[in-house]
Amino acid sequence: MKMNRAMKQDRRGFLKVAATAALALSSLPFTMRSVGAANDKLKIGVVGSGRIGGTLGGVWVKAGHEVMFSSRTLENDKKLAASLGPNARAGTPREAAAFGDVLLIAVPYRALPEVGKDLASLIKGKVVIDTNNPISSRDGEIATWAREKGAGLASAELLPGARIVRAFNAIGYARMGAAREQQGGRIGMPMAGDDAKAIEVASRLIREIGYEPVLIGGLAMGKYLMPGTPLAGERTPEQIRQIAATLK
Ligand SMILES: NC(=O)c1ccc[n+]([C@@H]2O[C@H](COP(=O)([O-])OP(=O)(O)OC[C@H]3O[C@@H](n4cnc5c(N)ncnc54)[C@H](OP(=O)(O)O)[C@@H]3O)[C@@H](O)[C@H]2O)c1
């Protein structure tokens, strides 16, 4: 693909961001318990075990991690966990947040303020993968606010103290469930975050689902990780890098 001068400059800017992130990653003091280190099995707490939480959690159980599923309906979580075997369990959102070294929060955006308040003391300092999309027709006013602020920065405000990385936002859940068997890293998964450890852990978990992680920038860039943006849908890692280089 031929690039014009503006695109080349953007691309240079992007490469600078990526290099800085890589440097931050390698120089970060290792202060957290073995989250994401080498091939350790992780404890993953899923808050919101619907289509996304149930699907991703299920693939991570198959990849050998321990996963606790939670929602406001414990019965559903128990059924889901029972169908996945001994590495899966069910609990309340507070139990899942306490259990997980890593949390996946996957709820309708309108539930995020309540989740943030209920779990406030438990999510501080934890890696949180934010799949949540503000959809005005479903989530109402909070979605309008979040879209104006940008979804990544809005999630950070609603989940204070968490080490947030935004990912799994704009590919359908059913494709995510099948990716591990079908595509082996050919499709990229754009992610945005400011926290090097969160980026590292999410990258590993993204690979285990079957995608190649592509960091597009800090949380402020999380506003592009939503349905209806140029990055939505399935793209190769190189296509994602090229599109991201044109976004600000
Ligand atoms: N579906 C997709 O393909 C897709 C793709 C990318 C991103 N996303 C985004 O990911 C998020 C989840 O989507 P989804 O499709 O998985 O939704 P979903 O199927 O409706 O599942 C939502 C889950 O959240 C739980 N929940 C709702 N309010 C809660 C609360 N206050 N505390 C704890 N759990 C709560 C629900 O169970 P209870 O009601 O029983 O509590 C349910 O388990 C959304 O923000 C969506 O926009 C979806």
PDBQT file of the ligand as one rigid body, heavy atoms in Angstrom, charges set to zero:
ROOT
HETATM    1  N1  LIG A 301     -21.596  -8.929  22.203  1.00  0.00    +0.000 N 
HETATM    2  C1  LIG A 301     -20.503  -8.591  21.511  1.00  0.00    +0.000 C 
HETATM    3  O1  LIG A 301     -20.196  -9.194  20.464  1.00  0.00    +0.000 OA
HETATM    4  C2  LIG A 301     -19.586  -7.495  22.027  1.00  0.00    +0.000 A 
HETATM    5  C3  LIG A 301     -18.369  -7.276  21.353  1.00  0.00    +0.000 A 
HETATM    6  C4  LIG A 301     -17.484  -6.333  21.861  1.00  0.00    +0.000 A 
HETATM    7  C5  LIG A 301     -17.790  -5.600  23.014  1.00  0.00    +0.000 A 
HETATM    8  N2  LIG A 301     -18.997  -5.807  23.627  1.00  0.00    +0.000 N 
HETATM    9  C6  LIG A 301     -19.287  -4.993  24.829  1.00  0.00    +0.000 C 
HETATM   10  O2  LIG A 301     -18.977  -5.789  25.978  1.00  0.00    +0.000 OA
HETATM   11  C7  LIG A 301     -19.935  -5.540  27.016  1.00  0.00    +0.000 C 
HETATM   12  C8  LIG A 301     -20.669  -6.847  27.328  1.00  0.00    +0.000 C 
HETATM   13  O3  LIG A 301     -21.384  -7.232  26.177  1.00  0.00    +0.000 OA
HETATM   14  P1  LIG A 301     -22.194  -8.606  26.093  1.00  0.00    +0.000 P 
HETATM   15  O4  LIG A 301     -22.666  -8.709  24.691  1.00  0.00    +0.000 OA
HETATM   16  O5  LIG A 301     -21.390  -9.711  26.681  1.00  0.00    +0.000 OA
HETATM   17  O6  LIG A 301     -23.451  -8.279  27.054  1.00  0.00    +0.000 OA
HETATM   18  P2  LIG A 301     -24.466  -9.314  27.673  1.00  0.00    +0.000 P 
HETATM   19  O7  LIG A 301     -24.486 -10.579  26.878  1.00  0.00    +0.000 OA
HETATM   20  O8  LIG A 301     -25.737  -8.567  27.855  1.00  0.00    +0.000 OA
HETATM   21  O9  LIG A 301     -23.848  -9.654  29.099  1.00  0.00    +0.000 OA
HETATM   22  C9  LIG A 301     -23.739  -8.690  30.105  1.00  0.00    +0.000 C 
HETATM   23  C10 LIG A 301     -23.393  -9.397  31.415  1.00  0.00    +0.000 C 
HETATM   24  O10 LIG A 301     -23.245  -8.410  32.425  1.00  0.00    +0.000 OA
HETATM   25  C11 LIG A 301     -24.010  -8.805  33.573  1.00  0.00    +0.000 C 
HETATM   26  N3  LIG A 301     -24.349  -7.595  34.301  1.00  0.00    +0.000 N 
HETATM   27  C12 LIG A 301     -25.194  -6.607  33.957  1.00  0.00    +0.000 A 
HETATM   28  N4  LIG A 301     -25.207  -5.638  34.900  1.00  0.00    +0.000 NA
HETATM   29  C13 LIG A 301     -24.331  -6.032  35.853  1.00  0.00    +0.000 A 
HETATM   30  C14 LIG A 301     -23.886  -5.457  37.074  1.00  0.00    +0.000 A 
HETATM   31  N5  LIG A 301     -24.356  -4.300  37.513  1.00  0.00    +0.000 N 
HETATM   32  N6  LIG A 301     -22.965  -6.131  37.822  1.00  0.00    +0.000 NA
HETATM   33  C15 LIG A 301     -22.477  -7.327  37.390  1.00  0.00    +0.000 A 
HETATM   34  N7  LIG A 301     -22.859  -7.913  36.230  1.00  0.00    +0.000 NA
HETATM   35  C16 LIG A 301     -23.775  -7.263  35.481  1.00  0.00    +0.000 A 
HETATM   36  C17 LIG A 301     -25.199  -9.564  32.974  1.00  0.00    +0.000 C 
HETATM   37  O11 LIG A 301     -25.824 -10.469  33.857  1.00  0.00    +0.000 OA
HETATM   38  P3  LIG A 301     -26.974 -10.025  34.884  1.00  0.00    +0.000 P 
HETATM   39  O12 LIG A 301     -27.913  -9.129  34.115  1.00  0.00    +0.000 OA
HETATM   40  O13 LIG A 301     -27.562 -11.317  35.304  1.00  0.00    +0.000 OA
HETATM   41  O14 LIG A 301     -26.254  -9.314  35.982  1.00  0.00    +0.000 OA
HETATM   42  C18 LIG A 301     -24.478 -10.355  31.888  1.00  0.00    +0.000 C 
HETATM   43  O15 LIG A 301     -23.852 -11.506  32.436  1.00  0.00    +0.000 OA
HETATM   44  C19 LIG A 301     -20.864  -4.458  26.491  1.00  0.00    +0.000 C 
HETATM   45  O16 LIG A 301     -20.459  -3.207  26.983  1.00  0.00    +0.000 OA
HETATM   46  C20 LIG A 301     -20.721  -4.577  24.977  1.00  0.00    +0.000 C 
HETATM   47  O17 LIG A 301     -20.997  -3.339  24.329  1.00  0.00    +0.000 OA
HETATM   48  C21 LIG A 301     -19.896  -6.730  23.162  1.00  0.00    +0.000 A 
ENDROOT
TORSDOF 0
